Amino acid sequence: MTLLVTCLAAEAATVVWYVRREDDMRIGTLCLMLWGASIMWLADAVFAYLREGSSVFVQEISQMANDAFLGFSAVALALVIWLAILLVSDPRGRSRKKLYKG
């Protein structure tokens, strides 16, 4: 479930990045973070399968809910980091205008 959530978020960010011609909002950075998380969860799933066999894919509802929460938490963390990067870099100069208005 964690892999599914991060892959869906990575695919959505990639579509947005691909549709927008300019990358002034650094959507490419968000894509890289989400695809990196997806690759990490994929490697985790592969190694768990090699270690435990197919039983790793049979989960209780509570385990699936925990995995989904972990996936949403990873996506939320990537969004927070992306937002921090945007606030620091200020690609459109809006924060600078607000701060130095007076």
Backbone as ProteinMPNN parsed JSONL, in Angstrom:
{"seq_chain_A": "MTLLVTCLAAEAATVVWYVRREDDMRIGTLCLMLWGASIMWLADAVFAYLREGSSVFVQEISQMANDAFLGFSAVALALVIWLAILLVSDPRGRSRKKLYKG", "coords_chain_A": {"N_chain_A": [[0.818, -1.188, 0.0], [1.971, 1.208, 0.714], [3.841, 1.522, -1.306], [2.086, 1.748, -3.461], [0.701, 4.169, -2.899], [2.794, 6.084, -2.928], [3.745, 5.731, -5.535], [1.502, 6.5, -7.066], [1.327, 9.207, -6.328], [3.797, 10.088, -7.299], [3.469, 9.627, -10.027], [1.36, 11.401, -10.582], [2.599, 13.864, -9.992], [4.577, 13.8, -11.931], [3.078, 13.917, -14.295], [2.001, 16.504, -14.034], [4.388, 17.963, -14.074], [5.254, 17.33, -16.657], [3.248, 18.413, -18.273], [3.346, 21.148, -17.734], [5.329, 23.617, -19.169], [7.441, 25.346, -18.302], [9.59, 25.157, -15.464], [9.336, 26.665, -13.114], [8.27, 26.42, -10.609], [9.574, 24.348, -9.488], [8.729, 21.661, -9.818], [9.903, 19.438, -10.805], [11.769, 18.769, -8.857], [10.08, 17.881, -6.827], [9.037, 15.649, -8.151], [11.352, 14.053, -8.333], [11.831, 13.523, -5.614], [9.521, 12.052, -4.93], [9.625, 9.885, -6.743], [12.001, 8.772, -5.87], [11.259, 7.922, -3.3], [9.369, 6.018, -4.071], [10.974, 4.137, -5.403], [12.482, 3.327, -3.238], [10.506, 2.065, -1.623], [9.81, 0.046, -3.385], [12.178, -1.464, -3.516], [12.212, -2.292, -0.858], [9.921, -3.913, -0.826], [10.688, -5.924, -2.624], [12.928, -7.089, -1.323], [11.677, -7.938, 1.027], [9.95, -9.831, -0.048], [11.811, -11.674, -1.06], [12.911, -12.535, 1.317], [10.757, -13.467, 2.917], [8.903, -14.676, 1.27], [5.802, -15.253, -0.523], [4.007, -14.675, 1.456], [4.259, -12.173, 2.444], [2.636, -10.502, 1.032], [0.087, -10.933, 1.879], [-2.052, -9.392, 3.898], [-3.497, -8.071, 6.905], [-6.382, -5.982, 7.504], [-5.768, -3.9, 9.256], [-2.987, -3.765, 9.024], [-2.789, -2.967, 6.363], [-3.976, -0.461, 6.549], [-2.129, 0.823, 8.218], [0.101, 0.788, 6.497], [-0.898, 2.359, 4.416], [-1.217, 4.792, 5.765], [1.477, 5.317, 6.339], [2.428, 5.649, 3.728], [0.979, 7.945, 2.902], [2.033, 9.688, 4.759], [4.708, 9.803, 3.941], [4.409, 11.007, 1.43], [3.311, 13.435, 2.257], [5.465, 14.452, 3.727], [7.32, 14.807, 1.656], [5.975, 16.797, 0.241], [6.038, 18.872, 2.135], [8.798, 19.359, 2.311], [9.235, 20.165, -0.328], [7.669, 22.484, -0.366], [9.106, 24.012, 1.493], [11.476, 24.353, 0.062], [10.468, 25.889, -2.033], [9.661, 28.194, -0.629], [12.113, 29.158, 0.293], [13.604, 29.535, -2.07], [11.902, 31.164, -3.568], [10.613, 31.508, -6.319], [8.965, 33.186, -7.873], [9.155, 35.616, -6.677], [7.319, 36.606, -4.843], [7.248, 36.413, -2.028], [9.405, 38.005, -1.359], [8.487, 40.51, -2.228], [6.361, 40.914, -0.457], [7.702, 40.986, 2.02], [9.498, 43.139, 1.796], [7.892, 45.287, 1.327], [7.181, 47.465, 2.958]], "CA_chain_A": [[0.0, 0.0, 0.0], [2.885, 2.342, 0.749], [4.367, 1.628, -2.663], [1.0, 2.223, -4.32], [0.434, 5.585, -2.616], [3.897, 6.919, -3.409], [3.784, 5.659, -7.006], [0.425, 7.342, -7.596], [1.718, 10.604, -6.14], [4.905, 10.356, -8.216], [2.91, 9.707, -11.377], [0.6, 12.652, -10.688], [3.564, 14.964, -10.057], [5.253, 13.718, -13.22], [2.151, 14.433, -15.308], [1.97, 17.961, -13.878], [5.686, 18.46, -14.541], [5.333, 17.16, -18.098], [2.292, 19.312, -18.927], [3.871, 22.515, -17.601], [6.564, 23.767, -19.946], [8.502, 25.897, -17.465], [9.67, 24.499, -14.16], [9.645, 27.708, -12.137], [7.806, 25.987, -9.293], [10.429, 23.22, -9.11], [7.958, 20.422, -9.741], [10.861, 18.364, -11.06], [12.332, 18.374, -7.563], [9.045, 17.067, -6.176], [9.014, 14.361, -8.856], [12.511, 13.252, -7.931], [11.631, 13.046, -4.241], [8.486, 11.017, -4.897], [10.121, 8.682, -7.421], [12.991, 8.175, -4.973], [10.512, 7.181, -2.269], [8.76, 4.851, -4.719], [12.034, 3.143, -5.613], [12.831, 2.799, -1.922], [9.468, 1.114, -1.206], [9.897, -1.11, -4.269], [13.299, -2.279, -3.034], [11.767, -2.892, 0.395], [8.986, -4.996, -1.148], [11.436, -7.016, -3.252], [13.72, -7.783, -0.305], [10.746, -8.644, 1.921], [9.485, -11.015, -0.778], [12.902, -12.649, -1.108], [13.157, -13.043, 2.661], [9.603, -14.127, 3.53], [8.058, -15.343, 0.283], [4.556, -14.583, -0.919], [3.184, -14.342, 2.627], [4.398, -10.749, 2.727], [1.576, -9.789, 0.33], [-1.186, -11.201, 2.548], [-2.063, -8.504, 5.058], [-4.751, -7.76, 7.587], [-6.873, -4.634, 7.223], [-5.027, -2.946, 10.084], [-1.663, -3.6, 8.42], [-2.961, -2.172, 5.151], [-4.237, 0.912, 6.981], [-0.846, 1.364, 8.668], [0.918, 1.021, 5.308], [-1.452, 3.519, 3.708], [-0.858, 5.978, 6.551], [2.901, 5.553, 6.117], [2.559, 6.185, 2.377], [0.51, 9.336, 2.904], [2.996, 10.47, 5.535], [5.881, 10.015, 3.091], [4.02, 12.005, 0.421], [3.173, 14.712, 2.956], [6.815, 14.938, 4.029], [7.888, 15.301, 0.395], [5.315, 18.075, -0.058], [6.546, 19.874, 3.08], [10.156, 19.697, 1.874], [9.076, 20.923, -1.572], [7.178, 23.806, 0.014], [10.23, 24.73, 2.104], [12.364, 24.744, -1.034], [9.814, 27.0, -2.736], [9.704, 29.399, 0.196], [13.481, 29.665, 0.355], [14.055, 30.01, -3.382], [10.951, 32.212, -3.974], [10.823, 31.637, -7.755], [8.195, 34.276, -8.477], [9.448, 36.843, -5.959], [6.155, 37.092, -4.088], [7.601, 36.597, -0.614], [10.29, 39.162, -1.294], [7.655, 41.704, -2.361], [5.603, 41.094, 0.79], [8.613, 41.318, 3.106], [10.132, 44.436, 1.599], [6.87, 46.233, 0.877], [7.157, 48.635, 3.834]], "C_chain_A": [[0.865, 1.256, 0.0], [3.455, 2.596, -0.64], [3.316, 2.191, -3.603], [0.747, 3.719, -4.127], [1.544, 6.471, -3.168], [4.019, 6.873, -4.927], [2.695, 6.52, -7.63], [0.756, 8.828, -7.46], [2.845, 10.981, -7.099], [4.403, 10.48, -9.649], [2.128, 10.998, -11.577], [1.544, 13.852, -10.801], [4.289, 14.973, -11.396], [4.368, 14.229, -14.345], [2.083, 15.955, -15.232], [3.261, 18.575, -14.396], [5.777, 18.404, -16.06], [4.418, 18.139, -18.837], [2.778, 20.755, -18.859], [5.192, 22.617, -18.332], [7.704, 24.315, -19.097], [8.453, 25.232, -16.091], [10.035, 25.524, -13.092], [9.201, 27.326, -10.734], [8.539, 24.739, -8.8], [9.642, 21.927, -8.902], [8.853, 19.223, -10.033], [11.507, 17.86, -9.785], [11.349, 17.5, -6.792], [8.959, 15.693, -6.823], [10.165, 13.468, -8.415], [12.369, 12.709, -6.512], [10.626, 11.902, -4.198], [8.924, 9.745, -5.616], [11.197, 7.993, -6.588], [12.329, 7.374, -3.865], [9.879, 5.924, -2.853], [9.78, 3.752, -4.956], [12.449, 2.518, -4.287], [11.799, 1.753, -1.467], [9.463, -0.122, -2.1], [11.029, -2.038, -3.834], [12.931, -2.98, -1.729], [10.838, -4.075, 0.129], [9.721, -6.189, -1.764], [12.235, -7.792, -2.198], [12.837, -8.508, 0.702], [10.217, -9.904, 1.253], [10.571, -12.09, -0.824], [13.144, -13.291, 0.251], [11.989, -13.907, 3.165], [8.706, -14.866, 2.549], [6.771, -14.569, 0.039], [3.671, -14.221, 0.266], [3.257, -12.857, 2.97], [3.272, -9.942, 2.07], [0.192, -10.038, 0.917], [-1.189, -10.403, 3.843], [-3.465, -8.388, 5.639], [-5.16, -6.333, 7.214], [-6.093, -3.59, 8.019], [-3.621, -2.708, 9.541], [-1.743, -2.756, 7.15], [-3.214, -0.714, 5.495], [-2.951, 1.576, 7.471], [0.069, 1.677, 7.489], [0.419, 2.224, 4.52], [-1.11, 4.813, 4.441], [0.618, 6.324, 6.376], [3.147, 6.138, 4.728], [2.117, 7.628, 2.295], [1.445, 10.238, 3.702], [4.25, 10.766, 4.722], [5.597, 11.063, 2.023], [3.893, 13.378, 1.074], [4.538, 15.293, 3.31], [7.493, 15.486, 2.779], [7.27, 16.648, 0.027], [5.802, 19.191, 0.872], [7.957, 20.31, 2.683], [10.106, 20.535, 0.606], [8.597, 22.345, -1.281], [8.288, 24.637, 0.66], [11.215, 25.195, 1.039], [11.776, 25.924, -1.797], [9.871, 28.289, -1.932], [11.099, 30.007, 0.267], [13.917, 30.248, -0.987], [13.185, 31.143, -3.923], [11.037, 32.488, -5.481], [10.059, 32.794, -8.409], [8.371, 35.598, -7.743], [8.313, 37.394, -5.125], [6.482, 37.322, -2.621], [8.49, 37.814, -0.432], [9.494, 40.458, -1.366], [6.884, 41.984, -1.072], [6.504, 41.537, 1.928], [9.166, 42.736, 2.999], [9.165, 45.502, 1.104], [6.947, 47.548, 1.664], [8.413, 49.376, 3.835]], "O_chain_A": [[0.526, 2.251, -0.642], [3.541, 3.738, -1.09], [3.626, 3.026, -4.453], [0.595, 4.45, -5.106], [1.272, 7.49, -3.802], [4.364, 7.88, -5.545], [2.943, 7.202, -8.624], [0.493, 9.613, -8.371], [2.844, 12.081, -7.651], [4.863, 11.341, -10.398], [2.225, 11.623, -12.633], [1.315, 14.751, -11.611], [4.581, 16.04, -11.937], [4.852, 14.901, -15.256], [2.105, 16.624, -16.265], [3.231, 19.597, -15.082], [6.312, 19.319, -16.686], [4.774, 18.637, -19.905], [2.636, 21.503, -19.826], [6.08, 21.788, -18.133], [8.821, 23.802, -19.162], [7.395, 24.803, -15.63], [10.922, 25.292, -12.271], [9.719, 27.871, -9.76], [8.148, 24.147, -7.795], [9.863, 21.198, -7.935], [8.589, 18.118, -9.559], [11.765, 16.665, -9.643], [11.735, 16.505, -6.179], [8.824, 14.685, -6.129], [9.98, 12.278, -8.156], [12.742, 11.568, -6.239], [10.845, 10.901, -3.516], [8.629, 8.643, -5.154], [11.298, 6.766, -6.597], [12.778, 6.278, -3.528], [9.856, 4.88, -2.201], [9.494, 2.574, -4.74], [12.734, 1.322, -4.22], [12.171, 0.683, -0.984], [9.15, -1.219, -1.637], [10.856, -3.256, -3.789], [13.299, -4.136, -1.521], [10.951, -5.115, 0.778], [9.406, -7.338, -1.454], [12.214, -9.023, -2.189], [13.202, -9.581, 1.182], [10.052, -10.933, 1.909], [10.285, -13.274, -0.649], [13.536, -14.455, 0.332], [12.21, -14.957, 3.768], [7.827, -15.616, 2.972], [6.671, -13.383, 0.355], [2.674, -13.521, 0.09], [2.413, -12.344, 3.705], [2.983, -8.824, 2.498], [-0.779, -9.413, 0.491], [-0.43, -10.694, 4.767], [-4.469, -8.581, 4.953], [-4.358, -5.575, 6.667], [-5.793, -2.513, 7.503], [-3.116, -1.587, 9.588], [-0.87, -1.928, 6.892], [-2.721, 0.178, 4.805], [-2.704, 2.747, 7.181], [0.738, 2.711, 7.478], [1.215, 3.015, 4.014], [-0.756, 5.811, 3.814], [0.97, 7.499, 6.274], [3.985, 7.026, 4.569], [2.798, 8.453, 1.686], [1.629, 11.408, 3.365], [4.797, 11.865, 4.807], [6.444, 11.911, 1.741], [4.325, 14.378, 0.5], [4.741, 16.502, 3.203], [8.165, 16.515, 2.837], [7.97, 17.542, -0.448], [5.959, 20.332, 0.438], [8.272, 21.499, 2.718], [10.85, 21.507, 0.475], [9.077, 23.3, -1.893], [8.396, 25.835, 0.4], [11.731, 26.31, 1.113], [12.496, 26.852, -2.165], [10.105, 29.361, -2.49], [11.248, 31.228, 0.298], [14.522, 31.318, -1.04], [13.677, 31.996, -4.662], [11.476, 33.563, -5.888], [10.51, 33.318, -9.428], [7.79, 36.605, -8.149], [8.353, 38.562, -4.736], [6.046, 38.311, -2.034], [8.345, 38.563, 0.534], [9.794, 41.407, -0.641], [6.765, 43.132, -0.644], [6.108, 42.386, 2.727], [9.284, 43.442, 4.0], [9.582, 46.506, 0.526], [6.792, 48.624, 1.087], [8.534, 50.385, 4.528]]}, "name": "protein", "num_of_chains": 1, "seq": "MTLLVTCLAAEAATVVWYVRREDDMRIGTLCLMLWGASIMWLADAVFAYLREGSSVFVQEISQMANDAFLGFSAVALALVIWLAILLVSDPRGRSRKKLYKG"}
